[in-house]
Amino acid sequence: MAVEARQDPATRAGALKRIADQLGVHPEALRTWVKQAEVDDGVRPGTTTSDAERIAQLERENRELRRANTILKQASAFFAAEIDRPQR
């Protein structure tokens, strides 16, 4: 609804404010949603919602792998030190 109102030159001025008031949301929130919808539709450049979700997922996976790698390095160093100790 907001995207269509913005495309029509007759209703473009103040369209988001008017529609936000009708929906009972803050105009800035509606503007952000419309902007993201335009990005998702390919009308405006930017990171799409699906790309942002995928990036967040990959960042979580990367953090988890780095943590596992650190644990494995510490365990390796611990067991290497145990091997080097003289036996009683």
N, C-alpha and C positions, 0 to 999 in steps of 0.2 A: 504494500500500500504506500509506504513512504518512498520507495524507489520510483514508483509510477508517478507520484505527486511531484517528485523532483525533476522528472523528465518533461513534464508539461510546463512550458514557459508561463502559462497563465497562473498556475498555482505554485510555482517554484519558490517565490519569496515567502519565507516564513513557514514553509510546508512542514518541516520537521518539528518546529515548535507547536504548530497547530495539531499535528497528529499525536505528538507526545502528550499534549494536554488531553486529547480525546482518549488515549490509551491509559492515562494515569501514570506515565513514567517520566523520568527526567529527560529533558531534550538532549542532553549530552550522551545519555545512555543510548537513546534511539539513534543519534548520529553515529556512535561507535558501531552499533549493530548494522546500520545501513552501509557504513564504510566496509565492514568485514564481509557483508553479503556481496558488495561490488567486487571485492578482492576474490572471493570464492567463485564468482561468476566470470572472472577474467576481464572485467571492465576496467579495473584499477590495478596497478602493479602492487605487489606485496606478497606476504607469506599466507597461503591459504590455510584454512582451519585444519585440514587433513595433514598438510605438511608440518604445521606447528605441532600437532599431536605426535607425528612420527619423529620429529626432532626431539621432543621431550622424552619419548620412549627410548630413543637411541642414547640420549644423555644419561638416563637412569641406568640403562644397560652398561654403558661405559663406566659409570661410577662403581657399579657392582663388580665389574671385571677388574677394575683397578684395585678395589678393596681385596678381592680374592687373590690377585697377583701379589699384593703386599703381604698377605697372610702366608702365602706359599714361600715367598722369599725369606720371611722370618723363620718359618719352620725349617727350611733348608739350612739356614745358618745355624739354627739350634742343633740340628742333628749332625751337621758337619763338625761342630764344636765337640759334640759327644764322642764322635769317632776319634778325634785327635787327642782326647784325654787318655792318660796312661791308665791301664787297668790295674786293679789291686789284686 
